[in-house]
Amino acid sequence: MARFLVGAGDVELPIPEEPPPREPLPDCDGLACHEEVDRAGQIQSRTPPPPMDVDCSIIDVGHQRQLDLAIETPQSELGAVCSHELWAEVNARLVELINSHRSTLIFVNTRRMAERVTFQLTELLGEEAVSSHHGSLSAPIRLKTEQRLKSGELKAVVATASLELGIDIGYIDLVIQLGSPRSIATFLQRIGRSGHALGLIPKGRIFALTRDELLESMGLIRAIRAGRLDVTPIPNAPLDILAQQIVAEVATGECSTDELYDMFRRAEPYRMLRRSHFDQIVNFISEGVTDTGGRVHALLHHDHVQKRLRPRPSARLTTINNGGAIPETDVLRVVVEPERTVVGSVDEEFGIESQRGDIFLLGNTSWRIEMLQGNDLIVSDAHGAPPTIPFWRGEGPGRTIELSEEVSLLRREIENRVKSVGGGGDFDEQDEEGDEPRRH
């Protein structure tokens, strides 16, 4: 892990002779990747050092934790979308499960869904029994919800991924997933929030809201019982991150391009970084996007003779304001008048399209819009007036490849069974371990 993050010290690594598995960029220097030219024009080859022996072993004890998992569906037939009638049945079942357990954690995929479900359950259970928790609520509100859940004041909390990792929320005896989580690992992580003590069995229920989600939920359960998980790919020498890190390193002081290249190649993701790719990124951030656009937006100064990089005035500020690869989202702060208390944030488009006097829901509270002032949406307490649900753009998760494969296998198996029945045969239902159907 240390080598992955910061390298393994001054260890000379072999210059890669083969390009990374993605489409290679055009070579800018015309030289082989394993060769470099000295000042006299002579070609020198670097000999790879012998591999280092690591005294370690990987042990697989073959243990799989027991899980109490089941799929819940409404009594009415599922359709392409979840109708109001189906939602009423889902909410009734949710209330039944919440009342039969001490504390329940309900996971949803979007902040809009979290607000909607919290509002519906509040009408059935009361404001003191249910609360919401997601990233668009202010930190004090989220912390208060966590403390109330931990102390047993709340019967249920409807949350997004904000309660998925790293937060102590006390004893949870039931986790409910509304809709497919779109990922095997995500579902396992969320279910693991219940029974979080020695000797207890995690208990989880997944609610299928549509026909497609029913098949996806079945594939999800089958994958977990078979021990199949999502693969977490590690990007191989991502060039966008390389550009950020070069600017960040040079912003602190002048650097040699050769030393900078060697330093980056000590990090595991850039172990196979080609020098030609490195030089192109250096040229990109020192010369600008195009040859005719000038150096107005260039961040570094490149001395080709001395092979040195120096920061331009905008390098440090750009590094501080634009670090990381998480895309920036346009949001408006929700500020309560007259206290000037920040209660959360909403999507910028939602705030702009809303009118003065509109009432929306945020954090299980109705707010009336007073005005839009800069990046602040000024609101006042609407005292429980019927609200609309705000929206946030681009927050729905994508389905992982591994779960998609499970769904495809399940559809194929169902198709084969239907064909076999049509041919005059009959079969028993498949058991939980994924054995082949028994014909008779």
N, C-alpha and C positions, 0 to 999 in steps of 0.2 A: 504493500500500500504506500509506504514511504517513497519507494522508487517511482510508483505511478504518479504521485503528486509532485515531488520536487527532484526526482532523479536520484542516482546512486553515487553521487560524488564525482570526482574527476576520473571517470572510466571512459576510455576510448571505445567507441562503438563502431561496428563496420558500416561503411557507406553502402546503402542498399543498391543492389544491382537490378532489382526488378521493381517496376512501379507499383503503387498501391492498387487494390482491386477495383478502384473507380476509374472512370475515363480520364486518362492523363491529359494534363495541360500541354500545349506545344512547348518544346524546348526553346529557351531563349538564348542559350549559350552554345548549342550545337555540340557539346561534349558529353561523353558518357558519364553516367551518374556517379561512378566509382572512381573518377579521375579528377584531379584539379591541376591547374596550371600555375606554376610559380612565376615570379617576376621575370625570370630569364627566358620564359616561354617553354620550359621543359615540363613534361608531363610526369607527375609522380603518382604512384598508386599507393593506396592505404591498405595494409594487410590486416585483415580482421584478427582480433585477439582471440585466444582460445576461449571456449565457453566456460563460464563459471559454474562450479558444482555447488548446488544448494542442498543442504542436508535437511530435508523435510518430507513428510508423508501426508497423503490425503486419506482420511479415514471415513468410511461410510458405514454407520452402525445400522442402517436400514430401518430407522424408527419413523413412523408416521403417526402424528397425533390424531386421536379420535375426535371426530367432528359430528355435531348434530345439525344436519342440513336438510332443508326441505324447500320445495317450490310451492308457493301459494298462488291460487288463481281465483278470480271472482266466480260466483255461481253462474252468471250469465256467460254466453259464448263470447270469446275474445274476438276482436275485429282488427282492422288495419290500424285504428287509432283507439284510444281509451275514451269512451263516451262518458257523459255525465252520469248515466245509470251505472256504468262500471265503476266510476270513481266513488259513487255512494256506497257500493258494496265493498270496495277496497277500504274506504275509511271506516266502515262498520267493523271490518275484520281487524284493522289496526287498533281500534279502540278496545276490542276484545283482548288482543294480545298485550296491549299496554297495561290494561287493568289486571291481567293475570300474572304480571311480573313486577319486580320491585323497581327496576330502572331499565329503560329501553333506549337504544340508540338507533335512529333511523337515518340511513344514508341515502342521499340522492345525488344526481350527477351535475346539477346546475343550481345556481343561486336562485334563479326564478322559481324552480321547482321547490326549493327549500322554503321560500316565502309562501308559496301557494299551499303546500301541505301543512305548514305550521298554522296558517290561518284557518284551514278547514278543521284541523284537530282542535284548535282553540275553541271553536264554536261548539264542539262536542264534549270536550273535557274541561274547559275553563282556561283562563289566561295563566293561572298559577301552576298549571300542570305541564304545559308544553312551551318550549322556546326554540328559537332557531340559532344556528351557528354557521357562519360562512365568512369568507375573506373580505366582503364588502361592508361588514359591520366593524365599528371601531373597536380597538383593543380593549378598552374598559368594559364594553358591553359583552364581548366574547368571554373575558375573564369572569365576569359576574355569572354568566350562564354556566361556565365550567364549575365554579364554586357551588352553585345551587344544585347542579347535577350530582356533584361529589357528596354534598351533605344530605341528599335525599329529598330536597324541596321539590325538584322536578321529577315527574314521572317519565318524561320522554324529551329528547332533544332531536330535532331534525337538522342534519348537518351535511355539508359537502366534504371534500377531502381535507378541510381545515381541522377536523377531529380524527383524521386517519392515523397520524403519526405523532409520537413524541410528546403527548400531553397527558398528564395524570388526571383522569376523570373519575377515579374511584371504581367501585364495583358495578359492573354491567352484566346483567344475566341474559339479555337478549339483544341481538343485532338484527335489524331489518334492512334489506336493500330493496328500494323501490325502483323497479326497472333494472335492466342489465347494466352492470358496472363497466362493461365493454373490455374487461381485462381479467384474466384468471388471478394474477398476483394481487390486484387491487381488491378483489372479492375476498381472498384469503386474509389479506391484511385487515380488512374491515371486520370480518367475522372474528378474528383474533382479539378484538377489543372486548369480547365477552368471555366469561370464564377465565379471566386473566389471573389465575392463581393455581398453585400446585394441587393437582388432583381434580380440578374442575374441567368440564367438557365445554368448549365453545359452542354456543347455540346460535344458529343463524337461519333466517327465512328470507327468501328472495321472492318478490312479487312480480309476476309477469303481467304487464299491462296491455300487451298486444300479442298477436299470433307470432310475429317474428321474435319478440322478446321471450316467448315461451320456448321456442326452439333454441334460442341462444342460452337461456337459463339451463335447459337440459344438457346442452353441450358443456356448459360451465361446470355443472355438478359431475358429469362423467369424467371430465378432465381432472378435476380435483381428486376423485376417488381412484383414478388410474395413476395419479402422481405426476401428471404432465403440467408444466408451468410455462409462463411466458419467458422468452429469451430476452435478456437485456443487452442490446448491442452496444459496443463501445466504438464510437466514431474513430475511424482511422485517419489521423492527421487532418482534422478539420481546419480548412484554410481561413475561415472567418474568425475563429478563435485565435489562430496564429497571428492574424493581423492585429487583433486587439492586444494580445500579449506583447508583441513587438513594440507597439506604440507605448504601452504601459511601462515596459522595461526601459526604453530610451527616454521616456519623459522624466525619469529620475536622474539621468546623466548620460553623457556620451558613451557609446558602445562600439566595439569592433564587430563587424558583420560575421567574421569567422567565429569569434568567441560566442556570439549570440546564437549562431546556427548549432554549434556544438552543445551549448547549454540546452537548447530546446530538444535536441535529439536524446538527451539523457532522460527525458520524461517518456513514459511508456507509450502514450498515444502518438508521439512523434518519433518513435524509434526508427521508423522506415521513411521519414521525411526526405524527399529528394531535394538536393541543393538547387536545382533549377526551379522547383516550385517555391522554395524559400526566397530566391532572388526575384521572382516575379511578384511576390507579395511585397517585398521591400520596395520594388520599383513602383508598385501600385500606390502605396501609402506615402511615397516621397515625390512622385511625379504627377499624381492626380489620376482621375478616371480615364481621361482621353489625352491624346497627344496635343490636341488643339485647344483644350480647355484651360491651359495654363496651370499654375501651381497655387491657385487661390485656396483650394481645399486640401492641399498637401499638408500632412501632419509632421513629417520628418524631413531633414536635409541629409542627403546621401552623398558623401565624398567618395567617388569611385576610385580615386587615385590612392588614398590612404585606407580605403575600405572601412570608413567610420560612419556612424549614424549619430546625428545630433537632433534634439527636439526643436520644433518650431513653437512659437508662442501659444498656439492653440492645442498642443499635444496633451498637456497635463489636464486642462479643463475638459477636453473630450474624453480622456480616460476616466475621470471621476464621474462624469455625467452619463456615460454610455457603456459602463462595464457590464459584462455578462451577455448571455444569449437569449434571455427571456424577452419576448417582444413587448414593447411598451403599449399600454392600453390607455385610451382617452376616457377619463372618469371625472366626475364632478363631486366635490365634497358636499355632503348633506349637513347643513349647519342649522341648529335650532335657535330661533330668536325668542326672547331677548338675551338668553344665557350665553349665546355664541358657542354652544357645545357641539362638537362634531360627533354625529351618531353613525356615520358610515359614508358610503359613496354609491353613486349610480352611474350607469353608462352615459357618456356625454350626449349621445344621440337621444336617449330617453329624456334627459333634462331639457334639451333644446326643443324637442317636439311637444313637451308638456306646456300647459297654459297656467296662468295664475289662477289659483283656486282649485286646481286639480288635487285629488287626494290619492296617495299611493302608500303601499305597505313596505316597511323596512324594519326588521328586527321585531316583528310581531306588534308593531305600533303603527297607527295610521297618522300620516303627516300631510298637512296642507301646504301646497307650494305658494310662497309669497312673492318671490322674485328670483331671477337669475342674476347674480352679481359676480362678474369675472368667472372664476372657476368654482364658485360656491353656489349651491342651490339652497337658498334661504327658505326654511320651512317653519311651521308652527304645529303644535299638537292639535290633531283633528278630533280628539276625544272619542275614538272608536267609530267614526263615520265609515261607511262602506268604502273600501279602497280598491284601486286597481293594483295589479302586480307589475313591478318594474321589470325591465329586461336588461340583459348584458350580452353583448355580441361576442360570438366566437368562444363560448365556454364549454360547449359539448365535447366530450372525449371521443376519440376514435377507437375503433375496435382493433385489438391486436391481431397479428397474423396467426398466432397459435390458436386463439379462440375462433377465428374465422375458419381455420382448418377443422376444428372440432365440429362446428356447425355444418360444414360441408360434408364431413363423414356421417353425421347424424342424418342429414337429408338424403344422402345416398343410401344409407341403411333402411330408412323408411321407404324409399322408392323401391328397393329390392324386396322388402317385405310385402308391399302392396302388390307388386308383380307376382310374387309367389302365391299370394292369396287368390289373385285373379286367375292363376293357373290351376286352381283346384286344391292347393295345399293349405295347411293350417299350421299355426305355430304358437308357442307359448311366448309370453312377454320376456324380454331380456332381463336378466338379473342385474343387480346393482354393480357387479364387478365388471360388466362389459362383455360377458360370454356371448357366444353366438346363439341365435334363437334355436330352440329345439323343435324339430318338425315331428309331426305325428299324424 
